[in-house]
């Protein structure tokens, strides 16, 4: 329990400047730590050829797909946007599958700096989910 409180304190303090409200930051930190991480849907998967990319990714085991979060401060729609780039292990290059939901960009930017890996936990022709573990 003490270790959990410590994680909540560390994460809450890092989230507070990004969220703007300490109470909300600590509530969000508690939810993330208690769940053991943060699982999010990838937004924007209906744009362009992303459905074709999802069909191709569905051929692979999720453990063979790697994901990278890339902040896009020059994004004209949302300067806080964080793109979800995916690729297959052993493949070359990454493909922009979509974006982290806007409501979660603060938590994701904090967690992504602390965690070594990002897992794609599921995808199908309707969408994808990613997980940042604790």
Residue pairs with C-beta under 8 A, 6 or more apart in sequence:
4 33
4 34
7 29
7 33
7 134
8 26
8 29
8 30
8 33
9 29
11 29
11 32
11 33
11 110
11 111
12 22
12 25
12 26
12 28
12 29
12 30
13 25
14 110
15 25
15 26
15 28
15 29
15 106
15 107
15 110
16 22
16 25
16 26
18 25
18 106
18 107
18 109
18 110
19 25
19 28
19 106
28 107
32 38
32 107
32 111
32 134
33 134
36 133
36 134
37 111
37 131
37 132
37 133
37 134
38 104
38 107
38 108
38 111
38 131
38 132
39 121
39 129
39 130
39 131
40 100
40 101
40 104
40 108
40 129
40 130
40 131
40 132
41 101
41 127
41 128
41 129
42 84
42 97
42 98
42 99
42 100
42 127
42 128
42 129
42 130
43 98
43 99
43 100
43 101
43 102
44 50
44 98
44 99
45 51
45 54
45 97
45 98
45 126
45 127
45 128
47 98
50 97
50 98
51 125
53 86
53 95
53 97
54 97
54 123
54 124
54 125
54 126
54 127
54 128
55 125
57 65
57 86
57 88
57 97
57 120
57 123
57 128
58 123
58 124
58 125
60 88
62 119
62 120
62 121
62 122
62 123
64 88
64 89
65 86
65 87
65 88
65 89
65 120
65 123
66 86
66 87
66 88
66 89
66 118
66 120
67 84
67 85
67 86
67 97
67 118
67 119
67 120
67 130
68 84
68 85
68 86
68 87
68 94
68 118
69 82
69 83
69 84
69 85
69 100
69 108
69 112
69 118
70 82
70 83
70 85
71 80
71 81
71 82
71 83
71 109
72 78
72 79
72 81
72 82
72 83
73 79
73 80
75 81
78 102
80 102
80 105
80 106
81 99
81 100
81 102
81 105
82 99
82 100
82 105
82 108
82 109
82 112
83 96
83 98
83 99
83 100
84 96
84 97
84 98
84 99
84 100
84 128
84 130
85 94
85 95
85 96
85 97
86 94
86 95
86 97
86 120
86 128
87 93
87 94
87 95
97 128
98 128
100 108
100 130
108 132
111 132
112 118
112 132
115 132
115 133
115 134
117 133
118 130
118 131
118 132
119 130
119 131
119 133
120 128
120 129
120 130
120 131
121 129
121 130
121 131
122 128
122 129
123 129
